[in-house]
Amino acid sequence: MLRAEMCKSCACQPGSVPNGCLQTQLDFLKSVHEGTPFRCHAPMDGKMCAGWVRARAEVVANPLPRDVVTLLDKWEYTPPDAAEIGGE
């Protein structure tokens, strides 16, 4: 399932908090590079992020520079928040 448009708090939305967070941007870009679906976090309805789909299409058409790929290959995804994995 795909969202019809980007959420206001999307990691792809300029000026949003996730767009200004380095960890989120690296997680997002790594998922775009790898083709790993990036799901919406607000609302957490399981739909695929519309911004991710757009970014993935762009990366498929125009691959990332080698130095960016090298950085992303070394990047480990940020672990989920404790609340998301059954914590407090």
PDB file of N, CA, C and O in Angstrom:
ATOM      1  N   MET A   1       0.841  -1.179   0.000  1.00  0.00           N
ATOM      2  CA  MET A   1       0.000   0.000   0.000  1.00  0.00           C
ATOM      3  C   MET A   1       0.884   1.240   0.000  1.00  0.00           C
ATOM      4  O   MET A   1       1.917   1.287   0.669  1.00  0.00           O
ATOM      5  N   LEU A   2       0.468   2.216  -0.746  1.00  0.00           N
ATOM      6  CA  LEU A   2       1.225   3.458  -0.893  1.00  0.00           C
ATOM      7  C   LEU A   2       0.360   4.637  -0.487  1.00  0.00           C
ATOM      8  O   LEU A   2      -0.823   4.700  -0.821  1.00  0.00           O
ATOM      9  N   ARG A   3       0.957   5.562   0.232  1.00  0.00           N
ATOM     10  CA  ARG A   3       0.246   6.804   0.573  1.00  0.00           C
ATOM     11  C   ARG A   3       0.099   7.638  -0.694  1.00  0.00           C
ATOM     12  O   ARG A   3       0.961   7.588  -1.572  1.00  0.00           O
ATOM     13  N   ALA A   4      -0.967   8.392  -0.795  1.00  0.00           N
ATOM     14  CA  ALA A   4      -1.220   9.234  -1.958  1.00  0.00           C
ATOM     15  C   ALA A   4      -0.283  10.440  -1.998  1.00  0.00           C
ATOM     16  O   ALA A   4       0.043  10.938  -3.076  1.00  0.00           O
ATOM     17  N   GLU A   5       0.147  10.906  -0.839  1.00  0.00           N
ATOM     18  CA  GLU A   5       1.033  12.065  -0.771  1.00  0.00           C
ATOM     19  C   GLU A   5       1.927  11.962   0.450  1.00  0.00           C
ATOM     20  O   GLU A   5       1.695  11.140   1.337  1.00  0.00           O
ATOM     21  N   MET A   6       2.949  12.802   0.487  1.00  0.00           N
ATOM     22  CA  MET A   6       3.856  12.803   1.634  1.00  0.00           C
ATOM     23  C   MET A   6       3.158  13.354   2.870  1.00  0.00           C
ATOM     24  O   MET A   6       2.361  14.288   2.783  1.00  0.00           O
ATOM     25  N   CYS A   7       3.469  12.764   4.021  1.00  0.00           N
ATOM     26  CA  CYS A   7       2.976  13.271   5.299  1.00  0.00           C
ATOM     27  C   CYS A   7       3.635  14.626   5.566  1.00  0.00           C
ATOM     28  O   CYS A   7       4.710  14.911   5.039  1.00  0.00           O
ATOM     29  N   LYS A   8       2.998  15.444   6.372  1.00  0.00           N
ATOM     30  CA  LYS A   8       3.588  16.734   6.719  1.00  0.00           C
ATOM     31  C   LYS A   8       4.873  16.567   7.511  1.00  0.00           C
ATOM     32  O   LYS A   8       5.737  17.443   7.483  1.00  0.00           O
ATOM     33  N   SER A   9       5.010  15.439   8.226  1.00  0.00           N
ATOM     34  CA  SER A   9       6.214  15.201   9.018  1.00  0.00           C
ATOM     35  C   SER A   9       7.150  14.203   8.338  1.00  0.00           C
ATOM     36  O   SER A   9       7.977  13.576   9.001  1.00  0.00           O
ATOM     37  N   CYS A  10       7.024  14.056   7.026  1.00  0.00           N
ATOM     38  CA  CYS A  10       7.833  13.101   6.262  1.00  0.00           C
ATOM     39  C   CYS A  10       9.318  13.474   6.305  1.00  0.00           C
ATOM     40  O   CYS A  10       9.681  14.650   6.326  1.00  0.00           O
ATOM     41  N   ALA A  11      10.150  12.458   6.319  1.00  0.00           N
ATOM     42  CA  ALA A  11      11.596  12.675   6.268  1.00  0.00           C
ATOM     43  C   ALA A  11      12.003  13.379   4.976  1.00  0.00           C
ATOM     44  O   ALA A  11      13.082  13.966   4.903  1.00  0.00           O
ATOM     45  N   CYS A  12      11.152  13.323   3.966  1.00  0.00           N
ATOM     46  CA  CYS A  12      11.434  13.996   2.681  1.00  0.00           C
ATOM     47  C   CYS A  12      10.898  15.417   2.638  1.00  0.00           C
ATOM     48  O   CYS A  12      11.211  16.170   1.717  1.00  0.00           O
ATOM     49  N   GLN A  13      10.106  15.785   3.609  1.00  0.00           N
ATOM     50  CA  GLN A  13       9.453  17.093   3.605  1.00  0.00           C
ATOM     51  C   GLN A  13      10.398  18.166   4.153  1.00  0.00           C
ATOM     52  O   GLN A  13      10.712  18.161   5.343  1.00  0.00           O
ATOM     53  N   PRO A  14      10.852  19.083   3.297  1.00  0.00           N
ATOM     54  CA  PRO A  14      11.746  20.142   3.774  1.00  0.00           C
ATOM     55  C   PRO A  14      11.141  20.895   4.956  1.00  0.00           C
ATOM     56  O   PRO A  14       9.967  21.267   4.935  1.00  0.00           O
ATOM     57  N   GLY A  15      11.948  21.110   5.973  1.00  0.00           N
ATOM     58  CA  GLY A  15      11.509  21.848   7.145  1.00  0.00           C
ATOM     59  C   GLY A  15      10.904  20.990   8.244  1.00  0.00           C
ATOM     60  O   GLY A  15      10.659  21.487   9.343  1.00  0.00           O
ATOM     61  N   SER A  16      10.654  19.699   7.970  1.00  0.00           N
ATOM     62  CA  SER A  16      10.106  18.833   9.018  1.00  0.00           C
ATOM     63  C   SER A  16      11.234  18.417   9.957  1.00  0.00           C
ATOM     64  O   SER A  16      12.405  18.461   9.581  1.00  0.00           O
ATOM     65  N   VAL A  17      10.886  18.016  11.173  1.00  0.00           N
ATOM     66  CA  VAL A  17      11.897  17.579  12.137  1.00  0.00           C
ATOM     67  C   VAL A  17      12.689  16.390  11.590  1.00  0.00           C
ATOM     68  O   VAL A  17      13.918  16.412  11.654  1.00  0.00           O
ATOM     69  N   PRO A  18      12.025  15.336  11.048  1.00  0.00           N
ATOM     70  CA  PRO A  18      12.794  14.212  10.515  1.00  0.00           C
ATOM     71  C   PRO A  18      13.719  14.607   9.366  1.00  0.00           C
ATOM     72  O   PRO A  18      14.773  14.000   9.180  1.00  0.00           O
ATOM     73  N   ASN A  19      13.327  15.619   8.599  1.00  0.00           N
ATOM     74  CA  ASN A  19      14.158  16.070   7.487  1.00  0.00           C
ATOM     75  C   ASN A  19      15.431  16.732   7.988  1.00  0.00           C
ATOM     76  O   ASN A  19      16.430  16.778   7.271  1.00  0.00           O
ATOM     77  N   GLY A  20      15.404  17.245   9.214  1.00  0.00           N
ATOM     78  CA  GLY A  20      16.573  17.897   9.783  1.00  0.00           C
ATOM     79  C   GLY A  20      17.392  17.008  10.700  1.00  0.00           C
ATOM     80  O   GLY A  20      18.374  17.461  11.289  1.00  0.00           O
ATOM     81  N   CYS A  21      17.000  15.741  10.828  1.00  0.00           N
ATOM     82  CA  CYS A  21      17.681  14.808  11.727  1.00  0.00           C
ATOM     83  C   CYS A  21      18.651  13.944  10.926  1.00  0.00           C
ATOM     84  O   CYS A  21      18.228  13.184  10.055  1.00  0.00           O
ATOM     85  N   LEU A  22      19.931  14.051  11.210  1.00  0.00           N
ATOM     86  CA  LEU A  22      20.948  13.325  10.465  1.00  0.00           C
ATOM     87  C   LEU A  22      20.722  11.819  10.504  1.00  0.00           C
ATOM     88  O   LEU A  22      20.829  11.150   9.477  1.00  0.00           O
ATOM     89  N   GLN A  23      20.411  11.278  11.683  1.00  0.00           N
ATOM     90  CA  GLN A  23      20.189   9.825  11.780  1.00  0.00           C
ATOM     91  C   GLN A  23      19.031   9.384  10.892  1.00  0.00           C
ATOM     92  O   GLN A  23      19.134   8.379  10.189  1.00  0.00           O
ATOM     93  N   THR A  24      17.944  10.125  10.921  1.00  0.00           N
ATOM     94  CA  THR A  24      16.784   9.769  10.107  1.00  0.00           C
ATOM     95  C   THR A  24      17.126   9.875   8.631  1.00  0.00           C
ATOM     96  O   THR A  24      16.729   9.020   7.840  1.00  0.00           O
ATOM     97  N   GLN A  25      17.853  10.904   8.257  1.00  0.00           N
ATOM     98  CA  GLN A  25      18.212  11.070   6.850  1.00  0.00           C
ATOM     99  C   GLN A  25      19.125   9.944   6.368  1.00  0.00           C
ATOM    100  O   GLN A  25      18.980   9.469   5.243  1.00  0.00           O
ATOM    101  N   LEU A  26      20.055   9.521   7.206  1.00  0.00           N
ATOM    102  CA  LEU A  26      20.931   8.410   6.821  1.00  0.00           C
ATOM    103  C   LEU A  26      20.149   7.100   6.736  1.00  0.00           C
ATOM    104  O   LEU A  26      20.362   6.313   5.813  1.00  0.00           O
ATOM    105  N   ASP A  27      19.245   6.859   7.690  1.00  0.00           N
ATOM    106  CA  ASP A  27      18.394   5.673   7.625  1.00  0.00           C
ATOM    107  C   ASP A  27      17.549   5.698   6.352  1.00  0.00           C
ATOM    108  O   ASP A  27      17.434   4.693   5.649  1.00  0.00           O
ATOM    109  N   PHE A  28      16.967   6.851   6.070  1.00  0.00           N
ATOM    110  CA  PHE A  28      16.112   7.006   4.894  1.00  0.00           C
ATOM    111  C   PHE A  28      16.909   6.763   3.613  1.00  0.00           C
ATOM    112  O   PHE A  28      16.488   5.994   2.749  1.00  0.00           O
ATOM    113  N   LEU A  29      18.049   7.417   3.496  1.00  0.00           N
ATOM    114  CA  LEU A  29      18.848   7.286   2.280  1.00  0.00           C
ATOM    115  C   LEU A  29      19.385   5.868   2.110  1.00  0.00           C
ATOM    116  O   LEU A  29      19.464   5.363   0.990  1.00  0.00           O
ATOM    117  N   LYS A  30      19.755   5.221   3.223  1.00  0.00           N
ATOM    118  CA  LYS A  30      20.209   3.830   3.144  1.00  0.00           C
ATOM    119  C   LYS A  30      19.071   2.951   2.624  1.00  0.00           C
ATOM    120  O   LYS A  30      19.293   2.085   1.778  1.00  0.00           O
ATOM    121  N   SER A  31      17.865   3.169   3.122  1.00  0.00           N
ATOM    122  CA  SER A  31      16.737   2.363   2.667  1.00  0.00           C
ATOM    123  C   SER A  31      16.423   2.625   1.196  1.00  0.00           C
ATOM    124  O   SER A  31      16.038   1.708   0.470  1.00  0.00           O
ATOM    125  N   VAL A  32      16.584   3.861   0.759  1.00  0.00           N
ATOM    126  CA  VAL A  32      16.394   4.193  -0.655  1.00  0.00           C
ATOM    127  C   VAL A  32      17.439   3.460  -1.492  1.00  0.00           C
ATOM    128  O   VAL A  32      17.109   2.832  -2.498  1.00  0.00           O
ATOM    129  N   HIS A  33      18.694   3.543  -1.075  1.00  0.00           N
ATOM    130  CA  HIS A  33      19.802   2.900  -1.797  1.00  0.00           C
ATOM    131  C   HIS A  33      19.613   1.384  -1.881  1.00  0.00           C
ATOM    132  O   HIS A  33      19.824   0.787  -2.937  1.00  0.00           O
ATOM    133  N   GLU A  34      19.218   0.766  -0.774  1.00  0.00           N
ATOM    134  CA  GLU A  34      19.074  -0.692  -0.720  1.00  0.00           C
ATOM    135  C   GLU A  34      17.757  -1.187  -1.301  1.00  0.00           C
ATOM    136  O   GLU A  34      17.621  -2.372  -1.606  1.00  0.00           O
ATOM    137  N   GLY A  35      16.787  -0.291  -1.457  1.00  0.00           N
ATOM    138  CA  GLY A  35      15.471  -0.715  -1.920  1.00  0.00           C
ATOM    139  C   GLY A  35      14.626  -1.308  -0.809  1.00  0.00           C
ATOM    140  O   GLY A  35      13.630  -1.982  -1.072  1.00  0.00           O
ATOM    141  N   THR A  36      15.023  -1.059   0.439  1.00  0.00           N
ATOM    142  CA  THR A  36      14.278  -1.534   1.603  1.00  0.00           C
ATOM    143  C   THR A  36      13.123  -0.568   1.866  1.00  0.00           C
ATOM    144  O   THR A  36      13.366   0.610   2.131  1.00  0.00           O
ATOM    145  N   PRO A  37      11.876  -1.034   1.801  1.00  0.00           N
ATOM    146  CA  PRO A  37      10.752  -0.109   1.985  1.00  0.00           C
ATOM    147  C   PRO A  37      10.841   0.686   3.280  1.00  0.00           C
ATOM    148  O   PRO A  37      11.192   0.152   4.332  1.00  0.00           O
ATOM    149  N   PHE A  38      10.522   1.943   3.186  1.00  0.00           N
ATOM    150  CA  PHE A  38      10.501   2.868   4.311  1.00  0.00           C
ATOM    151  C   PHE A  38       9.025   3.140   4.573  1.00  0.00           C
ATOM    152  O   PHE A  38       8.339   3.703   3.720  1.00  0.00           O
ATOM    153  N   ARG A  39       8.543   2.755   5.715  1.00  0.00           N
ATOM    154  CA  ARG A  39       7.118   2.875   6.022  1.00  0.00           C
ATOM    155  C   ARG A  39       6.847   4.155   6.802  1.00  0.00           C
ATOM    156  O   ARG A  39       7.700   4.645   7.543  1.00  0.00           O
ATOM    157  N   CYS A  40       5.654   4.680   6.622  1.00  0.00           N
ATOM    158  CA  CYS A  40       5.263   5.910   7.304  1.00  0.00           C
ATOM    159  C   CYS A  40       5.280   5.711   8.819  1.00  0.00           C
ATOM    160  O   CYS A  40       4.883   4.667   9.337  1.00  0.00           O
ATOM    161  N   HIS A  41       5.750   6.737   9.503  1.00  0.00           N
ATOM    162  CA  HIS A  41       5.807   6.690  10.963  1.00  0.00           C
ATOM    163  C   HIS A  41       4.661   7.469  11.582  1.00  0.00           C
ATOM    164  O   HIS A  41       4.371   7.294  12.766  1.00  0.00           O
ATOM    165  N   ALA A  42       4.008   8.314  10.820  1.00  0.00           N
ATOM    166  CA  ALA A  42       2.902   9.121  11.329  1.00  0.00           C
ATOM    167  C   ALA A  42       1.897   9.331  10.215  1.00  0.00           C
ATOM    168  O   ALA A  42       2.144  10.177   9.355  1.00  0.00           O
ATOM    169  N   PRO A  43       0.809   8.638  10.171  1.00  0.00           N
ATOM    170  CA  PRO A  43       0.415   7.613  11.127  1.00  0.00           C
ATOM    171  C   PRO A  43       1.121   6.295  10.831  1.00  0.00           C
ATOM    172  O   PRO A  43       1.523   6.033   9.697  1.00  0.00           O
ATOM    173  N   MET A  44       1.262   5.485  11.846  1.00  0.00           N
ATOM    174  CA  MET A  44       1.902   4.176  11.659  1.00  0.00           C
ATOM    175  C   MET A  44       0.847   3.206  11.133  1.00  0.00           C
ATOM    176  O   MET A  44       0.364   2.343  11.866  1.00  0.00           O
ATOM    177  N   ASP A  45       0.500   3.356   9.868  1.00  0.00           N
ATOM    178  CA  ASP A  45      -0.556   2.542   9.281  1.00  0.00           C
ATOM    179  C   ASP A  45      -0.023   1.484   8.318  1.00  0.00           C
ATOM    180  O   ASP A  45      -0.794   0.813   7.632  1.00  0.00           O
ATOM    181  N   GLY A  46       1.313   1.338   8.272  1.00  0.00           N
ATOM    182  CA  GLY A  46       1.906   0.304   7.435  1.00  0.00           C
ATOM    183  C   GLY A  46       2.042   0.661   5.971  1.00  0.00           C
ATOM    184  O   GLY A  46       2.561  -0.132   5.185  1.00  0.00           O
ATOM    185  N   LYS A  47       1.583   1.847   5.592  1.00  0.00           N
ATOM    186  CA  LYS A  47       1.679   2.248   4.192  1.00  0.00           C
ATOM    187  C   LYS A  47       3.100   2.675   3.868  1.00  0.00           C
ATOM    188  O   LYS A  47       3.822   3.180   4.728  1.00  0.00           O
ATOM    189  N   MET A  48       3.491   2.467   2.622  1.00  0.00           N
ATOM    190  CA  MET A  48       4.820   2.848   2.181  1.00  0.00           C
ATOM    191  C   MET A  48       4.882   4.369   1.998  1.00  0.00           C
ATOM    192  O   MET A  48       3.951   4.981   1.476  1.00  0.00           O
ATOM    193  N   CYS A  49       5.978   4.955   2.429  1.00  0.00           N
ATOM    194  CA  CYS A  49       6.194   6.395   2.361  1.00  0.00           C
ATOM    195  C   CYS A  49       6.235   6.878   0.909  1.00  0.00           C
ATOM    196  O   CYS A  49       7.017   6.375   0.102  1.00  0.00           O
ATOM    197  N   ALA A  50       5.394   7.847   0.589  1.00  0.00           N
ATOM    198  CA  ALA A  50       5.356   8.396  -0.774  1.00  0.00           C
ATOM    199  C   ALA A  50       6.674   9.087  -1.119  1.00  0.00           C
ATOM    200  O   ALA A  50       7.113   9.045  -2.268  1.00  0.00           O
ATOM    201  N   GLY A  51       7.298   9.717  -0.141  1.00  0.00           N
ATOM    202  CA  GLY A  51       8.593  10.358  -0.373  1.00  0.00           C
ATOM    203  C   GLY A  51       9.663   9.332  -0.700  1.00  0.00           C
ATOM    204  O   GLY A  51      10.521   9.568  -1.551  1.00  0.00           O
ATOM    205  N   TRP A  52       9.611   8.175  -0.013  1.00  0.00           N
ATOM    206  CA  TRP A  52      10.562   7.090  -0.284  1.00  0.00           C
ATOM    207  C   TRP A  52      10.397   6.579  -1.707  1.00  0.00           C
ATOM    208  O   TRP A  52      11.388   6.344  -2.399  1.00  0.00           O
ATOM    209  N   VAL A  53       9.168   6.405  -2.149  1.00  0.00           N
ATOM    210  CA  VAL A  53       8.918   5.904  -3.505  1.00  0.00           C
ATOM    211  C   VAL A  53       9.504   6.869  -4.536  1.00  0.00           C
ATOM    212  O   VAL A  53      10.126   6.439  -5.507  1.00  0.00           O
ATOM    213  N   ARG A  54       9.310   8.145  -4.327  1.00  0.00           N
ATOM    214  CA  ARG A  54       9.864   9.156  -5.250  1.00  0.00           C
ATOM    215  C   ARG A  54      11.391   9.124  -5.237  1.00  0.00           C
ATOM    216  O   ARG A  54      12.035   9.166  -6.285  1.00  0.00           O
ATOM    217  N   ALA A  55      11.958   9.050  -4.036  1.00  0.00           N
ATOM    218  CA  ALA A  55      13.423   9.028  -3.922  1.00  0.00           C
ATOM    219  C   ALA A  55      13.991   7.750  -4.530  1.00  0.00           C
ATOM    220  O   ALA A  55      15.030   7.790  -5.189  1.00  0.00           O
ATOM    221  N   ARG A  56      13.333   6.631  -4.319  1.00  0.00           N
ATOM    222  CA  ARG A  56      13.805   5.353  -4.872  1.00  0.00           C
ATOM    223  C   ARG A  56      13.784   5.398  -6.399  1.00  0.00           C
ATOM    224  O   ARG A  56      14.722   4.931  -7.046  1.00  0.00           O
ATOM    225  N   ALA A  57      12.731   5.951  -6.971  1.00  0.00           N
ATOM    226  CA  ALA A  57      12.650   6.067  -8.434  1.00  0.00           C
ATOM    227  C   ALA A  57      13.798   6.931  -8.954  1.00  0.00           C
ATOM    228  O   ALA A  57      14.378   6.627  -9.997  1.00  0.00           O
ATOM    229  N   GLU A  58      14.125   7.986  -8.248  1.00  0.00           N
ATOM    230  CA  GLU A  58      15.220   8.874  -8.665  1.00  0.00           C
ATOM    231  C   GLU A  58      16.566   8.145  -8.588  1.00  0.00           C
ATOM    232  O   GLU A  58      17.392   8.279  -9.490  1.00  0.00           O
ATOM    233  N   VAL A  59      16.789   7.374  -7.518  1.00  0.00           N
ATOM    234  CA  VAL A  59      18.062   6.662  -7.348  1.00  0.00           C
ATOM    235  C   VAL A  59      18.205   5.542  -8.377  1.00  0.00           C
ATOM    236  O   VAL A  59      19.310   5.265  -8.842  1.00  0.00           O
ATOM    237  N   VAL A  60      17.107   4.905  -8.728  1.00  0.00           N
ATOM    238  CA  VAL A  60      17.162   3.873  -9.767  1.00  0.00           C
ATOM    239  C   VAL A  60      17.541   4.512 -11.106  1.00  0.00           C
ATOM    240  O   VAL A  60      18.338   3.956 -11.861  1.00  0.00           O
ATOM    241  N   ALA A  61      16.972   5.668 -11.390  1.00  0.00           N
ATOM    242  CA  ALA A  61      17.263   6.362 -12.647  1.00  0.00           C
ATOM    243  C   ALA A  61      18.640   7.017 -12.641  1.00  0.00           C
ATOM    244  O   ALA A  61      19.307   7.078 -13.674  1.00  0.00           O
ATOM    245  N   ASN A  62      19.063   7.503 -11.488  1.00  0.00           N
ATOM    246  CA  ASN A  62      20.330   8.222 -11.347  1.00  0.00           C
ATOM    247  C   ASN A  62      21.040   7.728 -10.095  1.00  0.00           C
ATOM    248  O   ASN A  62      20.879   8.314  -9.024  1.00  0.00           O
ATOM    249  N   PRO A  63      21.825   6.656 -10.211  1.00  0.00           N
ATOM    250  CA  PRO A  63      22.483   6.079  -9.032  1.00  0.00           C
ATOM    251  C   PRO A  63      23.298   7.098  -8.225  1.00  0.00           C
ATOM    252  O   PRO A  63      23.819   8.079  -8.757  1.00  0.00           O
ATOM    253  N   LEU A  64      23.384   6.824  -6.934  1.00  0.00           N
ATOM    254  CA  LEU A  64      24.145   7.684  -6.027  1.00  0.00           C
ATOM    255  C   LEU A  64      25.633   7.623  -6.345  1.00  0.00           C
ATOM    256  O   LEU A  64      26.119   6.623  -6.873  1.00  0.00           O
ATOM    257  N   PRO A  65      26.361   8.701  -6.021  1.00  0.00           N
ATOM    258  CA  PRO A  65      27.815   8.686  -6.205  1.00  0.00           C
ATOM    259  C   PRO A  65      28.464   7.603  -5.342  1.00  0.00           C
ATOM    260  O   PRO A  65      27.959   7.271  -4.270  1.00  0.00           O
ATOM    261  N   ARG A  66      29.561   7.068  -5.805  1.00  0.00           N
ATOM    262  CA  ARG A  66      30.251   5.958  -5.131  1.00  0.00           C
ATOM    263  C   ARG A  66      30.602   6.284  -3.674  1.00  0.00           C
ATOM    264  O   ARG A  66      30.476   5.416  -2.810  1.00  0.00           O
ATOM    265  N   ASP A  67      31.039   7.517  -3.385  1.00  0.00           N
ATOM    266  CA  ASP A  67      31.405   7.859  -2.007  1.00  0.00           C
ATOM    267  C   ASP A  67      30.189   7.848  -1.080  1.00  0.00           C
ATOM    268  O   ASP A  67      30.315   7.523   0.101  1.00  0.00           O
ATOM    269  N   VAL A  68      29.025   8.199  -1.601  1.00  0.00           N
ATOM    270  CA  VAL A  68      27.795   8.148  -0.798  1.00  0.00           C
ATOM    271  C   VAL A  68      27.419   6.690  -0.541  1.00  0.00           C
ATOM    272  O   VAL A  68      27.049   6.330   0.577  1.00  0.00           O
ATOM    273  N   VAL A  69      27.514   5.856  -1.570  1.00  0.00           N
ATOM    274  CA  VAL A  69      27.220   4.435  -1.429  1.00  0.00           C
ATOM    275  C   VAL A  69      28.144   3.794  -0.389  1.00  0.00           C
ATOM    276  O   VAL A  69      27.699   2.985   0.424  1.00  0.00           O
ATOM    277  N   THR A  70      29.413   4.153  -0.416  1.00  0.00           N
ATOM    278  CA  THR A  70      30.377   3.619   0.554  1.00  0.00           C
ATOM    279  C   THR A  70      29.972   4.000   1.976  1.00  0.00           C
ATOM    280  O   THR A  70      30.029   3.166   2.879  1.00  0.00           O
ATOM    281  N   LEU A  71      29.566   5.243   2.178  1.00  0.00           N
ATOM    282  CA  LEU A  71      29.113   5.700   3.494  1.00  0.00           C
ATOM    283  C   LEU A  71      27.865   4.933   3.922  1.00  0.00           C
ATOM    284  O   LEU A  71      27.786   4.474   5.061  1.00  0.00           O
ATOM    285  N   LEU A  72      26.902   4.790   3.036  1.00  0.00           N
ATOM    286  CA  LEU A  72      25.653   4.107   3.370  1.00  0.00           C
ATOM    287  C   LEU A  72      25.875   2.627   3.667  1.00  0.00           C
ATOM    288  O   LEU A  72      25.205   2.059   4.529  1.00  0.00           O
ATOM    289  N   ASP A  73      26.806   2.007   2.964  1.00  0.00           N
ATOM    290  CA  ASP A  73      27.105   0.594   3.220  1.00  0.00           C
ATOM    291  C   ASP A  73      27.674   0.381   4.616  1.00  0.00           C
ATOM    292  O   ASP A  73      27.510  -0.695   5.190  1.00  0.00           O
ATOM    293  N   LYS A  74      28.332   1.377   5.163  1.00  0.00           N
ATOM    294  CA  LYS A  74      28.902   1.294   6.512  1.00  0.00           C
ATOM    295  C   LYS A  74      27.881   1.655   7.596  1.00  0.00           C
ATOM    296  O   LYS A  74      28.044   1.273   8.754  1.00  0.00           O
ATOM    297  N   TRP A  75      26.830   2.391   7.219  1.00  0.00           N
ATOM    298  CA  TRP A  75      25.852   2.890   8.183  1.00  0.00           C
ATOM    299  C   TRP A  75      24.964   1.749   8.683  1.00  0.00           C
ATOM    300  O   TRP A  75      24.428   0.974   7.890  1.00  0.00           O
ATOM    301  N   GLU A  76      24.816   1.657  10.000  1.00  0.00           N
ATOM    302  CA  GLU A  76      23.888   0.705  10.619  1.00  0.00           C
ATOM    303  C   GLU A  76      22.597   1.450  10.918  1.00  0.00           C
ATOM    304  O   GLU A  76      22.626   2.550  11.469  1.00  0.00           O
ATOM    305  N   TYR A  77      21.470   0.859  10.558  1.00  0.00           N
ATOM    306  CA  TYR A  77      20.192   1.508  10.843  1.00  0.00           C
ATOM    307  C   TYR A  77      20.067   1.829  12.325  1.00  0.00           C
ATOM    308  O   TYR A  77      20.537   1.071  13.172  1.00  0.00           O
ATOM    309  N   THR A  78      19.439   2.944  12.631  1.00  0.00           N
ATOM    310  CA  THR A  78      19.173   3.352  14.003  1.00  0.00           C
ATOM    311  C   THR A  78      18.192   2.363  14.614  1.00  0.00           C
ATOM    312  O   THR A  78      17.186   2.039  13.984  1.00  0.00           O
ATOM    313  N   PRO A  79      18.455   1.872  15.826  1.00  0.00           N
ATOM    314  CA  PRO A  79      17.514   0.929  16.442  1.00  0.00           C
ATOM    315  C   PRO A  79      16.180   1.620  16.740  1.00  0.00           C
ATOM    316  O   PRO A  79      16.144   2.830  16.967  1.00  0.00           O
ATOM    317  N   PRO A  80      15.080   0.851  16.739  1.00  0.00           N
ATOM    318  CA  PRO A  80      13.771   1.443  17.043  1.00  0.00           C
ATOM    319  C   PRO A  80      13.717   1.953  18.470  1.00  0.00           C
ATOM    320  O   PRO A  80      14.467   1.504  19.338  1.00  0.00           O
ATOM    321  N   ASP A  81      12.813   2.902  18.700  1.00  0.00           N
ATOM    322  CA  ASP A  81      12.588   3.404  20.061  1.00  0.00           C
ATOM    323  C   ASP A  81      12.058   2.273  20.929  1.00  0.00           C
ATOM    324  O   ASP A  81      11.409   1.356  20.426  1.00  0.00           O
ATOM    325  N   ALA A  82      12.329   2.331  22.224  1.00  0.00           N
ATOM    326  CA  ALA A  82      11.911   1.288  23.153  1.00  0.00           C
ATOM    327  C   ALA A  82      10.394   1.055  23.093  1.00  0.00           C
ATOM    328  O   ALA A  82       9.946  -0.089  23.163  1.00  0.00           O
ATOM    329  N   ALA A  83       9.612   2.114  22.966  1.00  0.00           N
ATOM    330  CA  ALA A  83       8.159   1.991  22.919  1.00  0.00           C
ATOM    331  C   ALA A  83       7.708   1.184  21.703  1.00  0.00           C
ATOM    332  O   ALA A  83       6.683   0.504  21.754  1.00  0.00           O
ATOM    333  N   GLU A  84       8.457   1.257  20.625  1.00  0.00           N
ATOM    334  CA  GLU A  84       8.091   0.532  19.405  1.00  0.00           C
ATOM    335  C   GLU A  84       8.388  -0.955  19.517  1.00  0.00           C
ATOM    336  O   GLU A  84       7.809  -1.757  18.784  1.00  0.00           O
ATOM    337  N   ILE A  85       9.275  -1.332  20.419  1.00  0.00           N
ATOM    338  CA  ILE A  85       9.641  -2.746  20.524  1.00  0.00           C
ATOM    339  C   ILE A  85       9.164  -3.356  21.846  1.00  0.00           C
ATOM    340  O   ILE A  85       9.706  -4.359  22.310  1.00  0.00           O
ATOM    341  N   GLY A  86       8.140  -2.734  22.443  1.00  0.00           N
ATOM    342  CA  GLY A  86       7.563  -3.293  23.651  1.00  0.00           C
ATOM    343  C   GLY A  86       8.177  -2.800  24.941  1.00  0.00           C
ATOM    344  O   GLY A  86       7.915  -3.363  26.004  1.00  0.00           O
ATOM    345  N   GLY A  87       8.996  -1.752  24.869  1.00  0.00           N
ATOM    346  CA  GLY A  87       9.606  -1.189  26.080  1.00  0.00           C
ATOM    347  C   GLY A  87       8.650  -0.263  26.785  1.00  0.00           C
ATOM    348  O   GLY A  87       7.444  -0.278  26.543  1.00  0.00           O
ATOM    349  N   GLU A  88       9.209   0.543  27.660  1.00  0.00           N
ATOM    350  CA  GLU A  88       8.370   1.463  28.443  1.00  0.00           C
ATOM    351  C   GLU A  88       7.920   2.627  27.626  1.00  0.00           C
ATOM    352  O   GLU A  88       7.208   3.496  28.130  1.00  0.00           O
TER     353      GLU A  88
END
